[in-house]
Amino acid sequence: MRTLKLQVQATVDGFMAGPTGEMDWLTVNWTDDIGQYVAAITEPVDTILLGRNLAQGFIPHWATNPELPGADKINSTHKVVFTKTLDTSPWERTRLATGDLAAEINALKNEPGGDMIVYGGGTFVASLIKAGLIDELHLFINPVALGTGMAIFNGLDTKQNLTLVRSMAFECGIIVLCYEPKRA
């Protein structure tokens, strides 16, 4: 079975974005050590999962900025966009998933292939976490607190126990916490 990883930037108080989606708080001066960590977790990935809202900015951003570190990997990797509103994909190497979220994810996990990774957005990530579909959570904690915003764990109706697999501090001030859900 394929592994579904979450890679997300967050604040120390658990937000993925500000109250209106702003991302101006991100630590952008990534150092080599964080770049190496990201390269290691994305190397076995052959599928990127995105919610429609994030996909509309994410896919064009990487396609028009091929000089950015990691752009080759992102642009060449197959993508699945989860949507209830699109009928066709306007993006290359991208297919749409329009059915039940858990059924679609479990079908993808049972297909042959490498790991899958999800980058966001907020509602999509919260739905995946709530449904227990994420196998590894790579939370990149930026050295900033917002006080309010889009919470990573928004909408949980039951406690989810996690096991810390590893943690690492990077030169740029970001800390990564890698968790796996405790399965019953």
Secondary structure as the mmCIF struct_conf table of DSSP 4:
data_model
#
loop_
_struct_conf.conf_type_id
_struct_conf.id
_struct_conf.beg_label_comp_id
_struct_conf.beg_label_asym_id
_struct_conf.beg_label_seq_id
_struct_conf.end_label_comp_id
_struct_conf.end_label_asym_id
_struct_conf.end_label_seq_id
STRN STRN1 LEU A 4 THR A 11
TURN_TY1_P TURN_TY1_P1 VAL A 12 ASP A 13
BEND BEND1 GLY A 14 GLY A 14
STRN STRN2 PHE A 15 ALA A 17
TURN_TY1_P TURN_TY1_P2 PRO A 19 THR A 20
BEND BEND2 GLY A 21 GLY A 21
TURN_TY1_P TURN_TY1_P3 ASP A 24 TRP A 25
HELX_RH_AL_P HELX_RH_AL_P1 ASP A 32 THR A 42
TURN_TY1_P TURN_TY1_P4 GLU A 43 PRO A 44
STRN STRN3 VAL A 45 GLY A 51
HELX_RH_AL_P HELX_RH_AL_P2 ARG A 52 ALA A 63
TURN_TY1_P TURN_TY1_P5 THR A 64 THR A 64
TURN_TY1_P TURN_TY1_P6 PRO A 66 GLU A 67
BEND BEND3 LEU A 68 LEU A 68
TURN_TY1_P TURN_TY1_P7 PRO A 69 GLY A 70
HELX_RH_AL_P HELX_RH_AL_P3 ALA A 71 SER A 76
BEND BEND4 THR A 77 THR A 77
STRN STRN4 HIS A 78 PHE A 82
BEND BEND5 LYS A 84 THR A 85
BEND BEND6 ASP A 87 THR A 88
BEND BEND7 TRP A 91 TRP A 91
TURN_TY1_P TURN_TY1_P8 GLU A 92 ARG A 93
STRN STRN5 THR A 94 ALA A 97
BEND BEND8 GLY A 99 GLY A 99
HELX_RH_AL_P HELX_RH_AL_P4 LEU A 101 ASN A 110
BEND BEND9 GLU A 111 GLY A 114
STRN STRN6 ASP A 115 VAL A 118
HELX_RH_AL_P HELX_RH_AL_P5 GLY A 122 LYS A 130
TURN_TY1_P TURN_TY1_P9 ALA A 131 GLY A 132
BEND BEND10 ASP A 135 ASP A 135
STRN STRN7 GLU A 136 ASN A 142
BEND BEND11 PRO A 143 PRO A 143
BEND BEND12 GLY A 147 GLY A 149
STRN STRN8 MET A 150 ALA A 151
TURN_TY1_P TURN_TY1_P10 ILE A 152 GLY A 155
BEND BEND13 THR A 158 THR A 158
STRN STRN9 LEU A 162 ALA A 169
TURN_TY1_P TURN_TY1_P11 GLU A 171 CYS A 172
BEND BEND14 GLY A 173 GLY A 173
STRN STRN10 ILE A 175 PRO A 181
HELX_LH_PP_P HELX_LH_PP_P1 LYS A 182 ARG A 183
#
